[in-house]
């Protein structure tokens, strides 16, 4: 969903599978980015065992230095 005059969507949701590069295994990933309410939520689960591999829930304004926002060396 986008607001008029705003470049990025106000709300993004991802629910699907993602390849974990370090292990070569497919994991289940759920991610919510809610810019209007300053929320970031992500959970990565091993679909075979149900074990939570990664969980992050924090204000979006505090979620930096990840992915493409990492500092390049």
C-alpha positions as CSV (number, residue, x, y, z in Angstrom):
1,X,0.0,0.0,0.0
2,X,1.4,3.4,-0.9
3,X,0.4,6.9,0.1
4,X,0.3,9.7,-2.4
5,X,3.6,11.4,-2.7
6,X,5.5,8.7,-0.7
7,X,8.2,6.7,-2.6
8,X,8.2,3.5,-0.6
9,X,5.1,1.4,0.4
10,X,3.7,2.2,3.8
11,X,3.2,-1.6,4.5
12,X,5.1,-4.5,3.1
13,X,4.5,-8.2,3.9
14,X,6.6,-11.3,2.8
15,X,5.6,-14.8,3.6
16,X,7.4,-17.6,1.7
17,X,10.6,-19.6,1.3
18,X,14.1,-18.2,1.1
19,X,17.4,-20.0,0.5
20,X,19.8,-19.6,3.4
21,X,23.2,-19.1,1.8
22,X,25.3,-20.4,4.7
23,X,23.6,-23.8,4.8
24,X,22.1,-24.1,1.3
25,X,18.7,-25.0,2.9
26,X,15.3,-23.5,2.2
27,X,13.8,-21.7,5.1
28,X,10.4,-20.2,5.8
29,X,10.5,-16.5,6.1
30,X,7.9,-14.0,7.4
31,X,8.6,-10.3,7.3
32,X,6.5,-7.3,8.0
33,X,7.6,-3.7,7.4
34,X,5.1,-1.1,8.7
35,X,6.5,2.4,8.0
36,X,3.4,4.2,9.3
37,X,3.7,2.5,12.7
38,X,7.5,2.3,12.7
39,X,7.6,-1.6,13.0
40,X,9.9,-4.2,11.6
41,X,9.3,-7.9,12.2
42,X,11.1,-10.9,10.8
43,X,11.0,-14.6,11.6
44,X,13.0,-17.4,9.8
45,X,12.0,-21.0,10.6
46,X,13.4,-24.3,9.5
47,X,10.4,-26.0,7.8
48,X,11.7,-29.5,8.6
49,X,12.1,-29.1,12.3
50,X,10.0,-26.0,13.1
51,X,12.9,-24.4,14.9
52,X,13.1,-20.6,14.8
53,X,16.4,-19.8,13.3
54,X,16.1,-16.0,13.5
55,X,13.6,-13.6,15.1
56,X,13.7,-9.8,15.1
57,X,11.1,-7.4,16.3
58,X,12.0,-3.8,16.7
59,X,11.1,-0.2,15.6
60,X,11.9,0.2,11.9
61,X,13.8,3.4,12.7
62,X,16.3,1.3,14.8
63,X,16.6,-1.4,12.1
64,X,19.6,-0.3,10.1
65,X,23.0,-1.8,9.1
66,X,21.3,-4.8,7.6
67,X,21.1,-6.1,4.0
68,X,21.7,-3.3,1.5
69,X,22.1,-0.8,4.3
70,X,25.4,-2.4,5.5
71,X,28.5,-0.4,5.2
72,X,30.7,-1.5,2.3
73,X,34.4,-2.2,3.0
